[in-house]
Amino acid sequence: MMLTVTNIDFSYNSHPVLSDITFSLEKGEIMCVLGMNGAGKSTLLKCLNRILKPWRGSVLVDGENLLLMSQNSVARRMGYVPQRHPETRHSVFEAVLMGRKPHIRWSLTEDDYRLVEDIIMRLGIAHLAMRPVSDLSGGEIQKVIIARALAQSPAILLLDEPTSNLDLKNQLEVMGLIRHIVDTQDLSAVVAIHDLNIAIRFADRFVFLKEQRIHAVSTRKDLTPEMIRQVYDIEVALEECRGHTVVVPV
């Protein structure tokens, strides 16, 4: 098992946000974390990589408990793509190179530079390498931030709303890129996302959060309209359209 999360509890001061969160993820899978606004999706991702420290529980990656590690050690195992990115005048190459920070002992090596060059090529952003990140479009910036996370050489990618503020074309491109990365690079990914149709199109598993807890865990095959209704309080149908399952409010 690549990722095993057991009995995670987290509160902001005395306000509980997550309670008894338990799930697992295999290598080569994408899991989407779903739920209404305020359900704790972003908080869960931050607990997984110790940006926030849970009050209880464990997060195991290949049997190692990340909650007992230094932040640097966690960053070598989990690449995090946050929901908001600070503006920077760094070039794309420099921004991606920052992902090597958890691995640097004394200074950057030729291997570090070669790895970043390879990632930029594979993600199709080599033509942007010398451009300032702040001059890029939303979709281009998202690809750069994913490239920076990959430069950490992680076992798992954590992505917080990677399609927010993107048009439909860029949503599909970014999620297609994540699917391709997971399929070809021996990784797993946990994606917090709002769009059910995007999630169903690209993910293997779903974790539904409701009232601080996991309401349901499902594969694409086992997903039901009733499961969605219970979480979102809306009647839906699951229909097939050109080989894709889509959620239709009814």
C-alpha positions in Angstrom: 0.0 0.0 0.0 1.5 3.3 -1.1 -0.4 5.6 1.3 -2.3 4.6 4.5 -4.1 7.2 6.5 -5.4 6.1 9.9 -7.6 7.9 12.5 -6.6 11.4 11.6 -8.2 14.1 13.9 -7.6 17.8 13.5 -9.1 20.9 15.1 -8.6 24.6 14.7 -8.3 25.7 18.3 -11.4 23.9 19.8 -13.3 23.7 16.5 -13.2 20.1 15.0 -12.5 20.0 11.3 -11.5 16.4 10.7 -12.5 13.4 12.8 -11.3 9.8 12.5 -10.2 10.0 8.9 -9.0 6.6 7.5 -8.3 5.6 3.9 -5.6 4.0 1.8 -4.3 4.5 -1.7 -2.3 2.2 -4.0 0.6 3.2 -6.3 -0.6 4.4 -9.7 -3.9 5.7 -8.4 -5.6 9.1 -8.2 -7.9 9.7 -5.3 -10.2 12.7 -5.4 -11.3 14.3 -2.1 -14.8 15.6 -2.5 -17.4 17.4 -0.4 -19.2 20.7 0.1 -17.4 24.0 0.9 -15.9 23.8 4.4 -15.9 20.0 4.5 -12.2 20.0 5.3 -10.7 19.0 1.9 -7.8 21.5 1.9 -7.2 20.9 5.6 -6.9 17.1 5.0 -4.2 17.7 2.4 -2.3 19.9 4.7 -2.5 17.3 7.5 -1.1 14.6 5.1 2.1 16.6 4.5 2.4 18.1 8.0 1.8 21.7 7.1 -0.9 21.2 9.8 -0.2 18.7 12.5 -3.1 16.4 13.4 -4.0 15.9 17.0 -4.1 12.1 16.4 -3.5 9.5 13.8 -0.8 8.4 11.4 0.1 9.0 7.7 2.2 6.1 6.3 4.0 6.2 3.0 5.5 2.8 2.2 5.2 2.0 5.9 7.0 5.2 7.1 5.0 7.6 9.4 5.3 11.1 7.9 4.0 12.6 11.1 7.2 11.6 12.9 9.5 13.0 10.3 11.1 16.4 9.8 9.4 18.7 7.2 12.3 18.3 4.9 11.9 14.5 5.0 8.2 14.8 4.3 8.9 17.1 1.3 11.1 14.3 -0.2 8.1 12.0 -0.2 5.1 14.3 -0.9 5.0 17.0 -3.5 2.4 19.7 -2.7 0.5 21.9 -5.2 -1.3 24.6 -3.1 -4.5 26.2 -4.1 -3.0 29.7 -4.2 0.5 30.5 -5.6 2.4 33.6 -4.6 3.4 35.9 -7.5 7.0 35.7 -8.5 9.3 37.2 -11.1 11.5 34.1 -11.0 11.8 32.3 -14.4 10.0 29.1 -14.9 13.3 27.2 -14.7 14.2 28.8 -11.4 10.7 28.2 -10.0 10.9 24.5 -10.9 14.5 24.2 -9.6 13.2 25.3 -6.1 11.5 21.9 -5.9 15.0 20.4 -5.4 15.4 22.2 -2.1 14.6 19.2 0.1 17.4 17.2 -1.5 20.1 19.9 -1.5 22.9 19.3 1.1 25.5 21.9 0.1 24.7 23.2 -3.3 22.9 22.3 -6.5 24.5 19.7 -8.6 24.5 18.9 -12.3 22.1 16.1 -11.6 19.6 18.6 -10.1 19.8 20.8 -13.2 19.4 17.8 -15.5 16.4 16.5 -13.6 14.7 19.9 -13.8 15.4 20.2 -17.5 13.9 16.7 -18.0 10.7 17.6 -16.1 10.2 20.8 -18.0 10.6 18.9 -21.3 8.2 16.1 -20.2 5.5 18.6 -19.1 5.7 20.5 -22.4 6.8 23.8 -20.9 10.4 24.0 -22.2 9.5 27.0 -24.4 8.5 28.9 -21.2 11.7 28.1 -19.3 13.1 31.6 -19.3 9.8 33.4 -19.0 8.9 35.0 -15.6 6.2 33.0 -13.9 4.2 36.1 -13.3 3.8 36.6 -17.1 2.1 33.2 -17.7 -1.5 32.3 -18.0 -3.3 30.4 -15.3 -3.0 27.1 -17.0 0.7 27.6 -17.7 1.3 28.6 -14.0 -0.5 25.4 -12.8 1.8 23.3 -15.0 4.9 25.1 -13.5 3.7 24.5 -10.0 3.1 20.8 -10.8 6.6 20.6 -12.3 8.1 22.1 -9.1 6.3 19.5 -7.0 7.7 16.7 -9.3 11.2 18.2 -8.9 10.9 17.0 -5.3 11.0 13.4 -6.6 8.0 12.5 -4.5 6.1 9.3 -4.1 2.8 11.1 -3.8 1.4 14.3 -5.3 -1.0 16.4 -3.2 -3.0 18.9 -5.3 -5.4 21.4 -3.8 -8.0 22.5 -6.3 -5.7 22.3 -9.3 -8.4 23.3 -11.7 -9.8 26.3 -9.8 -9.9 29.5 -11.9 -9.1 27.6 -15.1 -11.2 27.5 -18.2 -12.6 24.2 -19.4 -9.8 23.5 -21.8 -7.1 24.1 -19.2 -9.0 22.1 -16.6 -9.0 19.1 -18.9 -5.3 19.7 -19.8 -4.1 19.9 -16.2 -6.1 16.9 -15.0 -5.0 15.0 -18.1 -1.4 15.9 -17.2 -1.9 14.6 -13.6 -3.4 11.4 -15.0 -0.4 11.0 -17.3 2.1 11.6 -14.6 0.6 9.1 -12.3 0.3 6.5 -15.0 3.9 6.9 -16.3 6.0 7.8 -13.2 5.1 5.3 -10.6 3.4 7.9 -8.4 0.0 8.3 -6.6 -2.0 11.5 -6.3 -4.5 12.9 -3.8 -6.6 15.7 -5.4 -9.0 18.0 -3.5 -11.5 19.2 -6.0 -15.1 20.5 -6.4 -16.0 19.4 -9.9 -17.6 16.0 -9.7 -17.5 15.4 -13.5 -13.8 16.2 -13.7 -13.1 13.9 -10.7 -15.1 11.0 -12.2 -13.4 11.4 -15.6 -9.8 11.2 -14.2 -9.8 9.6 -10.7 -9.7 6.0 -9.6 -11.1 6.5 -6.1 -13.2 9.0 -4.2 -13.3 10.1 -0.6 -16.4 12.0 0.3 -16.2 14.3 3.4 -19.2 15.4 5.3 -19.5 16.9 8.8 -15.8 16.4 9.6 -15.9 12.7 8.8 -15.5 10.4 5.8 -19.1 9.8 4.6 -18.1 7.3 1.9 -15.1 5.9 0.0 -15.8 4.7 -3.5 -14.3 3.5 -6.8 -15.6 4.9 -10.1 -17.5 1.6 -10.6 -19.2 1.7 -7.2 -20.2 5.4 -7.2 -24.0 5.9 -6.9 -26.4 8.8 -7.2 -27.5 8.2 -3.6 -23.9 8.6 -2.4 -23.7 12.0 -4.1 -27.2 13.0 -2.9 -26.3 12.3 0.7 -23.2 14.4 0.6 -24.4 17.3 -1.5 -28.2 17.3 -0.7 -29.2 17.3 -4.3 -30.8 14.6 -6.6 -28.5 13.5 -9.5 -28.4 10.9 -12.2 -25.2 9.2 -13.4 -25.4 9.1 -17.2 -23.0 7.8 -19.9 -21.9 10.2 -22.6 -19.4 9.0 -25.3 -17.8 6.6 -22.9 -17.7 8.9 -19.9 -19.9 8.9 -16.8 -21.3 12.3 -16.0 -23.3 13.7 -13.1 -26.6 15.3 -14.1 -28.7 17.3 -11.5 -32.3 16.2 -11.8 
